[in-house]
């Protein structure tokens, strides 16, 4: 049986083995076991990785949009605050679960575990 793509299953927040079961029990809480295939997801610890990737994606995007809006419309500073703080928060919160899903799926695909000494 061919394994589903880790990128596709991660972005859809699905089980990395079967691609069907939900990966999250809450916003970012990973289910202990896949309800579809029974995969034990105790191995899944993405740490701060998803947040770092989201920061590296959202920050340049928001800065670019702020520069374009500033150049085209020249709004006062308070308008920038009203636009970009909610945009940054919304994009960050929307992107965290899929990025965490991708990292968990990649951990599963590559059988990644914590380092031991």
Phi, psi and omega in degrees: 000130181282134178286145176291159179297132178295330179290313181295313181293324178294314180295329178273357181058051180243167179302135181289340181271310185261337181075008183247314184289149178291140181273329186248139175269339178218212182295308178229008181276120182281137177296146180292324182219139178295129180290342182268309187248352178081013179297127177283117185261023178295335180292339191285104175219097183273353178059224181268002183307310180300320181295321179296313180296321178295318178299315181294338178269313186288318184301307179296326180296313180292321178297316178298315179296320179295320178295318179295313180297320179296322181286322185278315187253339182049057180283161175292161184304324182295331177292320175301317179297317181293331180276311195270335176293309177296324179298316179297315179296315182296313180297318180297314181292326178289326185272341183300309181300314179297322179293321176295320177300318179296317181294322177295318179296322177291324174300315180296312184300320184260009178051046183279137178226166176298147178288146178235145179257000000 
